């Protein structure tokens, strides 16, 4: 095969691979400000667990659903779902879409990550501006700044379960939905 055709085929293959893998391949995973690890876990196990957690946290930071699909197990269970949230992968995807409709510039910083046993605990800090609509409430650009803590149970390098708590009182006050 002539060199120019081979080069064109290689470039086309790379472009196809990037397109198929979506935007997740081009986005760097969020990094925790502080990382604390269980020294009894092997480096390979730590890496699998940290990668799953960072992928899921990057999903919350960017809204890129490919990260959630990569991070969550097929049998993922939300152990503390808000009323009405669907179980499985669909729950976080719908929640993210709805919240990003209200806060399009939402970001999620991982302030701390603790990896121990089969769990990863993350302390998250969400920020943005309420410029969209949340339920019946229309934002006027007010600042959104609240924290959350998640506990991920990792099985085979994927998040199988999640327990989470968000500072919803602060969030509702910022959205103008509570006094």
N, C-alpha and C positions, 0 to 999 in steps of 0.2 A: 504494500500500500504506500503511495507517495506520502512524503512527510507532511505536506500541507493538509491532506485528507485525514491522516492519522491525528494531527493536532486538532483539526476541526472536530473530529469524533470525540477526542478526549475532552475538549471544552464543552461540547454538547452534553456529554455524559455527566460532567461536573455540574453544569447548570441544571440538568434534570434531577440529579441527586439533591441539590440544594432546594429546588422547587418542591420535590416530593417530601423532604424532611421539614419543610415549612420554615417559619421565622425562628423557631426555637434554636436551630443550629447556629444562627448568626448572633444570638443574644447570649451574653455572658451571665452565668448564674450569680445570683446575689451572694454576698459573702457575709458571714456573721461578724459583728463587731468584736465579740468575745466567743471563743470556742473552747468548751471544756469537754474532755473525752475520758471515757473509762479505759484505763491503761490495761485492763485484762482482755479487751477486745483486740482481735488481730487487725493490722493495718488494712487488710482487704475488707474486713467487715465494717470497720469505721468508715472507709471510703464509700462503700455501698450505702450505708445509712446516711452519711452526710450528703451524698449526691441526691438521694431520694428527697430528703428534706429541703435541700437548696432548690431543687427543681420545683417543688410545690410552692415554696416561698417566692420563687421567681414568677410563677403563675400569678400569685397575688400582687406582685410588684408590677407586672406588665399587662396582665389580662390575656396573655398568649396561651390559649387552651392546650396547645401541644405539650406544654410543661406539665400540666395536670394529668394529661393522658399518660405521659412517661412516668410520673411519680406514683400514681395511685394503682393499687392492685385491682384486678378485675372484680374481686369480691369486697371492695372497699366499703367500710361502714363508718358513718358519722355517729359517734356515740352520744353527742350532745347537740342534735340538730335543732335549730329554731323551729317554732311551730310552722308547719306547712312545707318545710324543705324536703325535697325528694332525697331518698337514699342513693348510694352509689355515686359514680362519677357525675351524673347529671346534676346532683345537688349543688356542689361547688361551682360548676360551670354556670348554672342559672343564677346563682347568688352573685357571682362575679359580674356577669353581664348586667344584672339589675343595678348593682352598686356602681359600676362604671358608667351607667346611664345617668346616675346622679352626680358622680364625682369622676369625670373623665380623666383628670390628671392624677388619679390616685397612685400613690407610691407606697411601698411596703419595705421597711428597713428591718433587718434581722439584728437586733441589738445584742442578743445572747443566744447561743445554741449549746445545749448540753446533751451529749450522747452517752448513754449508759444502758447496759443490758440490751433489750430489744426496743428501747424507746429513744426518741429524740424530743427534747423539750425546746421550744423556741419562744422567745419573747419578741413580739413584733410591734413595730411602731408605724401606724398608717397616717399618711398626710395627703392633703389635696384641697380642692375648692369645690363647694357645692354649687355647681352651675347648671345642673340638669334637674330632673324630677325624681323624687323618691316618694312612692305612693301618690298621694294627692298634693304633696308639697313641692313647690318650685323653688329652687335655690336662687340666691341673689349674689353668689360668689363668696359666701362666707367660708372661712377656714374650717377644715376638718382635720383634727389632730387627736388620735386616740390610740390606745394600746390593746393588745390581745396576747394571750398565751395559748399555745397549742401543744398537745402531747401526741406525737405520732408513734404508733406501734408499727415496727418494720418487720416484714416477713419476705424473705427472698429478694431483698433489695427494693421492695415497694412498700408504700404506706398502706397497711391493711385496715387500720383504724385510726381515728382522730378524736380526741377530747379537746374541746376549745372553750375559751371564755373571752368575750370581748367586753370592753368598757362601754357598754351600750348606753348607759346613763349620760356619759360625756358626749357620745356621738349624737344622741337624740336632742340634747340641749343645743349642740352646734348646728344641727339641722333645723332648729326652731320647732321641734315637735314635742318638747317637754320643758317645763319651767322649774 
